[in-house]
């Protein structure tokens, strides 16, 4: 948001000269709006920047696809992977978020992998709390994947990112896409 004179931004704290050769001091900002306008200043709001949620859109009002699609160029010709010789696939939101869910599951399980390794190598028992937690993580992963796969449209998919709230609007749990158990 700025004041302009003949299209030129007038900086706050700096003196300036109007097109009628009137000199204004660096305190010109203290003038009333009417005085500024009579001096030829015009108020200009910042341009409206249209934003979009890049989790779901590639541009304003351009939805990302839910399902995977064969990759094609602008002419509709298949894009071939030079390493495999096969047509490339553009991953849809479902595949992308299932991969992210599996990655998060892996990260959560990594923290206790040492206990599983110790059990395999030395026969030392895994703590029941650890075993229970690991089962809950895997179950959560399966549940999240099922919810992702059951989405039939973008509205349903976007709902997976909304945390449940109480009557006051306060979150009461995790958004379904992030609903993993707390660490043991």
Secondary structure as the mmCIF struct_conf table of DSSP 4:
data_model
#
loop_
_struct_conf.conf_type_id
_struct_conf.id
_struct_conf.beg_label_comp_id
_struct_conf.beg_label_asym_id
_struct_conf.beg_label_seq_id
_struct_conf.end_label_comp_id
_struct_conf.end_label_asym_id
_struct_conf.end_label_seq_id
STRN STRN1 UNK A 2 UNK A 5
TURN_TY1_P TURN_TY1_P1 UNK A 6 UNK A 7
STRN STRN2 UNK A 8 UNK A 9
TURN_TY1_P TURN_TY1_P2 UNK A 12 UNK A 13
BEND BEND1 UNK A 14 UNK A 14
STRN STRN3 UNK A 16 UNK A 17
TURN_TY1_P TURN_TY1_P3 UNK A 19 UNK A 20
STRN STRN4 UNK A 23 UNK A 24
TURN_TY1_P TURN_TY1_P4 UNK A 26 UNK A 27
HELX_RH_3T_P HELX_RH_3T_P1 UNK A 28 UNK A 30
BEND BEND2 UNK A 31 UNK A 31
HELX_RH_AL_P HELX_RH_AL_P1 UNK A 33 UNK A 38
TURN_TY1_P TURN_TY1_P5 UNK A 39 UNK A 40
STRN STRN5 UNK A 41 UNK A 44
HELX_LH_PP_P HELX_LH_PP_P1 UNK A 45 UNK A 50
TURN_TY1_P TURN_TY1_P6 UNK A 54 UNK A 56
STRN STRN6 UNK A 57 UNK A 59
TURN_TY1_P TURN_TY1_P7 UNK A 60 UNK A 61
STRN STRN7 UNK A 62 UNK A 63
HELX_LH_PP_P HELX_LH_PP_P2 UNK A 64 UNK A 65
BEND BEND3 UNK A 66 UNK A 67
STRN STRN8 UNK A 69 UNK A 70
STRN STRN9 UNK A 72 UNK A 72
TURN_TY1_P TURN_TY1_P8 UNK A 74 UNK A 75
BEND BEND4 UNK A 76 UNK A 76
HELX_LH_PP_P HELX_LH_PP_P3 UNK A 77 UNK A 77
STRN STRN10 UNK A 78 UNK A 78
HELX_LH_PP_P HELX_LH_PP_P4 UNK A 79 UNK A 79
STRN STRN11 UNK A 80 UNK A 80
HELX_LH_PP_P HELX_LH_PP_P5 UNK A 81 UNK A 81
TURN_TY1_P TURN_TY1_P9 UNK A 82 UNK A 84
BEND BEND5 UNK A 86 UNK A 86
STRN STRN12 UNK A 87 UNK A 87
STRN STRN13 UNK A 89 UNK A 90
HELX_LH_PP_P HELX_LH_PP_P6 UNK A 91 UNK A 92
HELX_RH_AL_P HELX_RH_AL_P2 UNK A 93 UNK A 110
TURN_TY1_P TURN_TY1_P10 UNK A 111 UNK A 112
HELX_RH_AL_P HELX_RH_AL_P3 UNK A 113 UNK A 122
HELX_LH_PP_P HELX_LH_PP_P7 UNK A 124 UNK A 127
HELX_RH_AL_P HELX_RH_AL_P4 UNK A 128 UNK A 149
TURN_TY1_P TURN_TY1_P11 UNK A 150 UNK A 150
BEND BEND6 UNK A 153 UNK A 153
HELX_RH_AL_P HELX_RH_AL_P5 UNK A 154 UNK A 159
TURN_TY1_P TURN_TY1_P12 UNK A 160 UNK A 161
HELX_LH_PP_P HELX_LH_PP_P8 UNK A 162 UNK A 164
STRN STRN14 UNK A 165 UNK A 165
TURN_TY1_P TURN_TY1_P13 UNK A 167 UNK A 168
BEND BEND7 UNK A 169 UNK A 169
STRN STRN15 UNK A 171 UNK A 171
BEND BEND8 UNK A 173 UNK A 173
HELX_RH_3T_P HELX_RH_3T_P2 UNK A 176 UNK A 178
HELX_LH_PP_P HELX_LH_PP_P9 UNK A 180 UNK A 183
#
